[in-house]
């Protein structure tokens, strides 16, 4: 099974998940066998990060033989394109790719959502740009905290 994660960073399994599929700068593609063992991890730049036509990203993911996409968010139209391409969608995920992969393999996440994401007008203000940077920073901090909590729980139980 090939699982694609949206990412804000080019750090493989240690990358922080990106909120929006179509606008993420990187994809982390992980090959997992039927026993849940990782056989390959590949980080690639999103070749369509700037602008893309509807259906381009599903075609790109299909060419990469992706079976599942796990992301923070994706619009309902894009979800339909992926569904039509036979690619499963999991939205609402956050944290580090490594942790989200573990949650997915343990079947703790699997929900597909059709939430409509708010759109931002083309002429974004400086305030919107500042808030975007702040949100990206906070996502990174949340991912680190989530990993620390996981490790604390593991140490308490182990």
Residue pairs with C-beta under 8 A, 6 or more apart in sequence:
1 31
1 32
1 33
1 34
1 67
1 68
2 29
2 30
2 31
2 32
2 64
2 65
2 66
2 67
2 68
3 29
3 30
3 32
3 66
3 67
3 68
3 69
3 70
3 101
3 104
4 27
4 28
4 29
4 30
4 61
4 64
4 66
4 68
4 69
4 70
5 15
5 17
5 27
5 28
5 29
5 30
5 69
5 70
5 71
5 93
5 97
5 100
5 101
6 17
6 18
6 19
6 20
6 21
6 24
6 26
6 27
6 69
6 70
6 71
6 72
7 15
7 16
7 17
7 18
7 24
7 25
7 26
7 27
7 28
7 43
7 97
8 15
8 16
8 17
8 18
8 24
8 25
8 26
8 136
8 139
8 140
9 15
9 16
9 26
10 25
10 26
10 43
10 45
11 43
12 28
12 41
12 43
12 97
13 28
13 30
13 41
13 96
13 97
13 98
13 101
14 96
14 97
14 98
15 26
15 28
15 43
15 96
15 97
16 95
16 96
16 97
16 139
16 140
16 143
17 70
17 71
17 72
17 93
17 94
17 95
17 96
17 97
17 100
17 139
17 143
18 24
18 25
18 26
18 71
18 72
19 71
19 72
19 73
19 94
19 135
19 139
20 71
20 72
20 73
20 74
20 117
21 57
21 69
21 71
21 72
21 73
21 74
21 78
22 48
22 52
22 57
22 74
22 75
22 78
23 49
24 46
24 49
24 71
25 45
25 46
25 49
26 43
26 44
26 45
26 46
27 43
27 44
27 45
27 46
28 41
28 42
28 43
28 97
29 40
29 41
29 42
29 43
29 44
29 64
29 66
30 38
30 40
30 41
30 42
30 97
30 101
31 38
31 39
31 40
31 41
32 38
32 39
32 101
32 105
33 39
36 105
38 101
47 60
48 56
48 57
48 60
54 77
54 78
54 81
55 81
57 78
57 81
58 78
58 81
58 82
58 84
58 85
58 87
59 85
61 69
61 82
61 85
61 87
62 85
62 86
62 87
66 87
67 87
67 88
68 87
68 88
68 89
68 90
68 104
69 82
69 87
69 88
69 89
69 90
70 90
70 93
70 100
70 101
70 104
70 109
71 89
71 90
71 91
71 93
72 91
72 92
72 93
72 94
73 91
73 92
73 115
73 117
74 82
74 89
74 91
74 117
75 116
75 117
76 114
76 115
76 116
79 89
79 91
79 112
79 114
82 88
82 89
83 89
88 112
89 112
90 104
90 109
90 110
90 111
90 112
91 111
91 112
91 113
91 115
92 109
92 111
92 113
93 100
93 103
93 104
93 109
94 100
94 139
94 142
94 143
94 146
95 142
95 143
95 146
95 147
96 143
96 144
96 146
96 147
98 147
99 143
99 146
99 147
99 150
100 109
103 109
104 110
120 128
